[in-house]
Amino acid sequence: MKLQTLPGLFISHGSPMLALDPEQIGPALQRLSSNLPKPKAIIVMSAHWESDTLEISTATRPETWHDFRGFPEALYNIRYPAAGSPKLAEQILALLAQSDIPAHANSTRPRDHAVWMPLLHMYPEADIPVIEISLPRYASAHALYRLGQVMAVLRQQQILVIGSGSITHNLSTLTWKNTHSSTPAWASQFRQYVVHKLQHQDDEAVLDWKNLPFIQENHPSLEHLAPLFFAMGTGRRFSLVHHSFSMGSLGMDIYRFD
């Protein structure tokens, strides 16, 4: 059977509570996966795995990590037991070495919720191998974009490549007890600007993140926006898959790059 080319994705993974209360994002992720050929494997860059240099999970079956506190007990009982793929991990490491991108194997890292929360809605059977890769904290936006370009070749092997972060992410502004509260202008205008630039293939305007409108209000730290730069590198043709807000200012956008 001929392998099909899959897109690159940016997914706003949101609160861990979305595993129990999917809001709008859960059904959107389900629709997205149902409209794609089933991946042979999935690669996810996680905003919750920052490292000094790029790391690739080589674990055979990583543990499900509940990397949060103070949530209902039912959330801690959730497992996402998808296997890893040491063989694919070695292929990724070789690909990176060919491109002079330093990277290290990590066989002990558990799977954080930026990986398993969206995949729980997309592929609940957990029957597809999943490789988690880290977010190098010192990498520039352009370096992450280039990393996405290097990894894009894997899409041709029917491998789904995902950057998992959040289009807006300022936890201090969230209305935790009201998931449907109104969205502040600084959040809506920020994501509108980013989408507009991506729709017009102005990647440089997005990679120049320091000059994005309301950047400090939306991203007091950059780790949840940075996976977008990686996803952008995986494909040139942008499409908006989903747009919503949760708890006021938490953007739940999903972007596709072909």
Secondary structure, 3 states (H helix, E strand, C coil): CCCCCCCEEEEECCCHHHHCCCCCHHHHHHHHHHCCCCCCEEEEEEEEEEECCEEEECCCCCCECCCCCCCCHHHHCCCCCCCCCHHHHHHHHHHHHHCCCCEEEECCCCECHHHHHHHHHHCCCCCCCEEEEEEECCCCHHHHHHHHHHHHHHHHHCEEEEEEECCCCCHHHCCCCCCCCCCCHHHHHHHHHHHHHHHCCCHHHHHCHHHCCCHHHHCCCCCCCHHHHHHHCCCCCEEEEECCEECCCEECCEEEEC
